[in-house]
Amino acid sequence: DEHPLHAKHLCYEETLMRLAAILAKHFADSRIVGTDIRDSLMQALASYVCYPHSLRAVERIPEEQRISMMKNLLAPYEQRPWAQTNWILVRLWRGCGFGYRYTRLPHLLKTKPEDASLPSLQKPCPSTLLQRHMADLLHSDCDLAPSFLNSVLNQLNWAFSEFIGMIQEIQQAAERLERNFVDSRQLKVCATCFDLSVSLLRVLEMTVTLAPEIFLDWNRPSSELLLRRLAQLLNQVLNRVTAERNLFDRVVNLRLPGLESVDHYPILVAVTGILVRLLVDTDRATAVLLADPCFQLRSIQYLLGHAEPAAMAAAATATEKRHFSLSTYTEYISAEELSKVDKMLSHLSEESKQAAATTLPTSEEDLCPICYAHPISAIFRPCSHKSCKACINQHLMNNKDCFFCKATITGVDDFTKPASS
C-alpha cells in the first residue's frame, strides 16, 4: 500500500516543481501583454514563496532558471508592478531580518484571529539559496545593483512621503469638532503606503546584509551616492516616527479601523536592522550618517526608550507615558540583537560628541540655542531667528511657528557667520 502513496507523492512534487518553473520563467515575460495574466502569474509566484512546501519546489527548479528569476526580480522597479515584486523579495527574507521572525505583529496579537491560511499570516520560511543568488547578482553585475537600489530608494521616498501626507489629513479630520468620519478608502491607501514603506526598508536591510559592498565599497562608482541617499531617508523616517508627541504618535493612538498595521514596531525594527548592519564594522557609514543635516541622536536613543530630559519632565508632569523601547519585545527581539543596538547607540553617542567637539564654535553664542550641540546653520524667514538645521528640520515636521517669536516660518536659509573684521 505504501508504494502507490509514495508514487503519488513524487508525482505531486514533480507537478509542483513544473508549475514553479513556469511561474519563474514567465512572471516577467515581456511577450505577455495581458495585464490580468501578468498580475495572476506574479500573484501566483508571491503565494508560492509564502509556503514552505511550494518554496522548496521553487528551489528545486534548475539553477539557471532560479538565477534568471532573481535577476528579473531585481530589475528596476519603474518598469513593472513593483509592489508585488517587493513582497516576493520580502518573503524570501522574512525570518532573517532584525526582529523579523514574527507571524503577527505584537500589537495585533490580542485582536480576533484571522484566517491562518492567508499568505501574510504564514510563519516565516526564508530561502537562503535564493538569497545567495541575489547576493551573487548584486555583487557581480555593476549595473544591476545601482539601478535596482536607486528604484527602491525612489519608491521608499514616494511611499513614506505619501503616508505622512495622508496621516496629516486623517489627524486633521479626527480633530474637527464635528468628528467627520475618515473615508475608508483613504485609510486603506494610507495603510498600504505604510506597509510598502516597511517592506521597502526590509528589502534594503536584505541588500545591506547580503551585499554591503554596494554601499560601503566606494571604489564602486555609485556607492557613496547610494549610502548618502540611504542615510538621508533613514534619518527622515526616524525623525518622523520618534519625535515626542508627534503626528505619527497621535494617529497610531487613534487606533482607527483600517490602520491596524500602522505602529512603531514594524517600521522602527526595519530601520534598526539596516543601521545595525551598516554601522557594524565601518567608520564610513557612521561619518555619512552623522554628516546628514537631519541626523538626531535623540532618534536613535528613542529606540531603547531613552527620552530627552525635557521630554521626561513633561511626561512626569503630564499623564505618565510609556515610551517605546525595543527592549520590551523580548519574544520578538533576541538578546544578541538588543546588544547590537546598545553597542550602536554607544558608538553613535561617542562619535557625535567627537564630531561636535571638532567643530565646536569658539563662543556659546555661536551654538544652536535649541540643542546647544551644533553650530547655528539656519536662519528663518521672515523673522531672522536662528538654529541648527537639524533642529529646524525636526521642528517643521509638526509645527510652522518660530521657536522664539511664534511667527509663521515661510522659509529657511543657510546661515554662515560673517567673518569678523
C-alpha positions in Angstrom: 0.0 0.0 0.0 2.9 2.4 0.7 4.3 2.2 -2.8 1.3 3.8 -4.6 1.2 6.6 -2.0 4.9 7.2 -2.5 4.5 7.3 -6.3 1.6 9.8 -5.9 3.7 12.0 -3.6 6.5 12.0 -6.2 4.1 12.9 -8.9 2.7 15.8 -6.8 6.3 17.0 -6.1 7.1 16.9 -9.8 3.9 18.8 -10.7 4.6 21.4 -8.1 8.1 21.9 -9.4 7.0 22.2 -13.0 4.4 24.8 -12.1 7.2 26.7 -10.2 9.4 26.6 -13.3 6.6 28.0 -15.4 6.0 30.9 -12.9 9.7 31.6 -12.6 10.1 31.7 -16.3 7.1 33.7 -17.3 6.1 36.1 -14.5 8.3 38.8 -16.1 8.0 37.6 -19.7 7.7 40.8 -21.9 5.8 38.8 -24.6 2.8 38.5 -22.2 0.9 41.8 -22.8 -2.3 40.9 -20.9 -2.3 42.8 -17.7 -4.6 40.3 -15.9 -2.4 37.4 -17.0 0.8 39.1 -15.8 -0.8 40.0 -12.5 -2.0 36.5 -12.0 1.4 35.0 -12.7 3.0 37.5 -10.3 0.5 36.8 -7.5 0.9 33.0 -8.0 4.6 33.3 -7.6 4.1 35.5 -4.5 1.9 32.8 -3.0 4.4 30.1 -3.9 7.2 31.6 -1.9 5.0 32.0 1.2 4.5 28.3 2.0 7.5 26.1 2.8 6.4 23.2 0.6 5.9 25.3 -2.6 9.0 27.4 -1.8 11.1 24.2 -1.8 9.7 23.5 -5.3 11.0 26.8 -6.5 14.4 26.0 -5.0 14.4 22.7 -6.9 14.0 24.1 -10.4 17.2 24.2 -12.5 19.8 26.7 -11.2 19.9 28.7 -14.4 16.1 29.3 -14.2 16.4 30.3 -10.5 19.1 32.9 -11.3 17.1 34.3 -14.2 14.1 34.6 -11.9 16.1 36.5 -9.3 17.6 38.8 -12.0 14.0 39.7 -13.1 13.1 40.4 -9.5 16.0 42.9 -9.3 15.2 44.7 -12.5 14.4 48.5 -12.0 11.1 48.9 -10.3 9.9 51.6 -12.6 9.4 49.2 -15.4 6.8 46.9 -13.8 4.4 46.3 -10.9 7.0 46.9 -8.3 4.8 46.4 -5.1 4.2 42.7 -5.8 7.8 42.2 -6.7 8.8 43.8 -3.5 6.5 41.5 -1.5 8.2 38.4 -3.1 11.7 39.6 -2.1 10.5 40.4 1.4 9.0 36.9 1.8 12.4 35.4 0.8 14.0 37.5 3.6 11.4 37.3 6.4 12.8 35.2 9.2 16.4 36.5 8.7 15.9 40.2 9.4 16.2 42.1 12.6 13.2 41.3 14.9 11.6 39.8 11.8 10.6 36.3 12.8 7.0 37.0 13.7 3.8 35.8 12.2 1.7 38.6 13.7 2.8 42.0 14.9 3.0 42.4 18.7 0.2 45.0 18.9 -2.2 42.7 16.9 -1.8 39.6 19.0 -4.9 40.4 21.1 -7.2 41.1 18.2 -9.5 38.3 16.9 -7.7 35.5 15.0 -7.8 35.7 11.2 -7.7 33.0 8.6 -4.4 31.2 9.3 -4.2 30.1 5.6 -3.7 33.7 4.5 -0.2 34.2 2.9 0.5 37.2 5.1 0.0 35.0 8.3 2.3 32.2 7.4 5.3 31.5 9.6 8.5 32.9 8.1 10.2 30.5 5.7 13.2 32.4 4.2 15.2 31.0 1.3 19.0 31.2 1.9 19.5 29.6 -1.6 17.6 32.4 -3.4 19.2 35.0 -1.1 22.6 33.7 -2.2 21.6 34.1 -5.9 20.6 37.7 -5.1 23.9 38.4 -3.4 25.9 37.0 -6.3 23.9 39.0 -8.9 24.2 42.3 -6.9 27.9 41.6 -6.3 28.8 40.7 -9.9 26.6 42.9 -12.0 27.9 46.5 -11.6 24.9 48.0 -13.5 22.2 45.9 -11.9 22.9 46.9 -8.3 22.7 50.7 -8.6 19.7 50.7 -10.9 17.8 48.3 -8.6 18.7 50.3 -5.4 18.0 53.6 -7.0 14.5 52.5 -7.8 14.0 51.0 -4.2 15.1 54.3 -2.7 12.8 56.3 -5.1 9.8 54.2 -4.2 10.6 54.4 -0.4 10.8 58.2 -0.7 7.4 58.2 -2.5 5.6 55.7 -0.3 6.7 57.3 3.0 6.0 60.8 1.8 2.5 59.8 0.7 1.9 58.1 4.1 3.0 61.2 6.0 0.7 63.4 3.8 -2.2 61.1 4.4 -1.8 60.9 8.2 -1.7 64.7 8.3 -5.2 64.8 6.6 -6.5 61.9 8.8 -5.4 63.6 12.0 -6.9 66.9 11.0 -10.2 65.2 10.2 -10.2 63.4 13.6 -9.6 66.7 15.4 -12.6 68.5 14.0 -15.4 69.2 16.4 -18.0 67.5 14.2 -15.7 64.4 14.1 -16.2 63.8 10.4 -15.6 60.2 9.6 -12.5 59.5 7.5 -13.1 57.8 4.2 -12.4 54.1 4.5 -10.7 54.0 1.1 -8.3 56.8 2.3 -7.5 54.7 5.4 -6.8 51.7 3.2 -4.4 53.6 0.9 -2.7 55.1 3.9 -2.1 51.7 5.5 -0.9 50.3 2.1 1.7 53.2 1.8 2.9 52.4 5.4 3.1 48.6 4.7 5.0 49.4 1.4 7.4 51.6 3.3 8.2 48.8 5.8 8.6 46.2 3.0 10.9 48.5 1.0 13.0 49.1 4.2 13.2 45.3 4.6 14.5 44.9 1.1 17.1 47.5 1.8 18.1 45.6 5.0 18.3 42.4 2.9 20.5 44.1 0.4 22.8 45.7 3.0 23.2 42.3 4.7 23.8 40.2 1.6 25.9 42.7 -0.3 27.2 45.5 1.9 29.9 46.5 -0.5 27.2 48.1 -2.7 27.0 50.9 -0.1 30.4 50.7 1.6 33.0 50.0 -1.2 33.5 53.5 -2.6 35.6 52.1 -5.4 32.2 51.3 -7.0 31.1 54.4 -8.8 27.6 54.7 -7.2 28.3 53.5 -3.7 28.9 56.9 -2.0 25.8 58.4 -3.5 23.6 55.4 -2.6 24.9 55.5 1.0 24.2 59.2 1.4 20.7 58.8 0.0 20.0 55.8 2.3 21.3 57.7 5.3 19.1 60.7 4.5 16.0 58.5 4.1 16.7 56.6 7.3 17.1 59.9 9.3 13.9 61.3 7.8 11.9 58.1 8.7 13.4 58.0 12.2 12.7 61.7 12.9 9.1 61.5 11.8 8.3 58.4 13.8 10.2 59.2 17.0 9.6 62.9 17.7 7.9 63.5 21.0 4.0 63.9 20.8 4.3 63.9 17.0 1.9 63.3 14.2 2.7 59.6 14.0 2.1 59.0 17.7 -1.3 60.8 17.5 -2.6 58.8 14.6 -1.4 55.5 16.0 -3.2 56.3 19.3 -6.4 56.9 17.4 -6.5 53.1 16.5 -8.7 53.7 13.5 -10.2 50.6 11.8 -8.2 50.1 8.6 -4.9 51.4 10.1 -4.3 48.3 12.3 -0.8 47.7 10.8 0.4 51.2 11.4 2.5 51.0 14.6 6.0 51.9 15.8 7.4 48.3 15.9 7.3 47.3 12.2 8.9 50.4 10.8 11.5 51.0 13.7 12.8 47.5 13.7 13.2 47.6 9.9 15.3 50.9 10.2 17.2 49.4 13.1 18.1 46.3 11.1 19.7 48.5 8.4 21.6 50.7 10.8 23.0 47.9 12.9 24.3 46.2 9.7 25.7 49.4 8.2 27.4 50.6 11.4 28.9 47.2 12.5 32.4 47.5 11.0 32.6 50.8 9.2 33.6 54.3 10.1 32.5 55.4 6.7 28.8 54.7 7.3 29.0 56.4 10.7 30.5 59.6 9.2 27.9 59.7 6.4 25.0 59.3 8.9 26.3 62.0 11.3 27.1 64.4 8.4 23.4 64.3 7.2 21.8 67.6 8.4 18.7 65.6 9.6 20.7 63.3 12.0 19.3 63.4 15.5 21.0 61.3 18.2 17.7 61.5 20.1 16.0 59.4 17.4 18.5 56.6 18.0 18.1 56.9 21.8 14.4 56.6 21.3 14.8 53.0 20.1 15.9 51.9 23.6 13.4 54.1 25.4 16.0 56.8 26.4 13.9 60.0 26.4 15.4 63.5 26.5 15.4 65.2 29.9 12.8 67.8 28.8 10.6 65.0 27.5 10.9 63.0 30.7 10.0 66.1 32.8 6.9 66.7 30.6 5.9 63.0 30.9 6.3 63.3 34.7 4.1 66.4 34.9 1.5 65.2 32.4 -0.1 61.7 32.5 2.7 59.2 32.7 3.5 58.0 29.2 5.2 54.7 28.4 8.0 55.2 25.9 8.6 52.8 23.1 11.6 50.5 23.6 12.9 47.6 21.6 14.0 46.0 24.9 10.3 45.3 25.9 9.8 43.0 22.9 11.8 40.0 24.3 9.7 37.5 22.4 10.4 39.2 19.1 14.0 40.5 19.5 16.9 38.4 20.8 19.3 39.4 23.5 22.1 39.4 20.8 20.1 41.8 18.6 19.5 44.1 21.6 23.2 44.0 22.4 24.0 45.2 18.9 21.6 48.2 19.3 23.1 49.0 22.6 26.6 48.9 21.0 25.4 51.1 18.1 23.9 53.7 20.5 27.1 53.9 22.5 29.2 54.1 19.3 27.0 56.9 17.8 26.9 58.8 21.1 30.7 58.9 21.3 31.2 59.7 17.6 28.6 62.5 17.7 30.4 64.0 20.7 33.7 63.9 19.0 32.2 65.4 15.8 30.7 68.2 17.8 34.0 68.8 19.6 36.0 69.1 16.4 33.6 71.8 15.0 32.8 73.4 18.4 32.3 77.2 18.0 34.6 79.4 20.0 31.7 81.1 21.9 28.4 79.9 23.3 26.5 82.5 21.1 27.5 80.5 18.0 25.8 77.4 19.3 22.2 76.5 18.3 20.0 77.9 21.1 17.7 74.9 21.0 20.1 71.9 21.3 23.4 73.6 22.4 25.1 70.8 20.5 25.6 72.1 16.9 26.6 75.4 15.4 23.9 77.8 14.1 23.5 76.9 10.4 19.9 78.1 9.5 18.1 81.4 9.6 14.3 81.6 9.4 12.2 83.8 7.2 10.7 86.3 7.8 11.7 86.7 11.5 15.5 86.1 11.2 15.8 83.9 14.2 18.4 81.1 14.0 19.1 77.5 15.0 21.0 74.5 13.5 19.5 72.7 10.5 18.7 69.5 12.5 16.6 71.4 15.0 14.6 73.4 12.5 14.1 70.4 10.2 12.7 68.4 13.1 10.5 71.3 14.3 9.0 71.9 10.9 7.7 68.4 10.6 5.0 69.2 13.1 4.9 73.0 13.5 5.3 76.0 11.3 5.7 78.6 14.1 9.1 80.0 15.1 10.5 78.6 18.3 11.1 82.1 19.7 8.5 84.6 18.4 5.7 82.3 17.1 5.8 84.0 13.7 4.9 81.6 10.8 8.1 80.4 9.2 7.8 80.9 5.4 11.3 79.6 4.5 14.7 78.6 5.9 18.1 79.8 4.5 21.6 78.6 5.2 23.4 80.8 7.7 27.1 81.4 7.7 28.6 83.6 10.4 30.1 86.7 8.9 33.9 86.9 9.2 35.0 89.2 12.0 36.7 92.4 10.8 
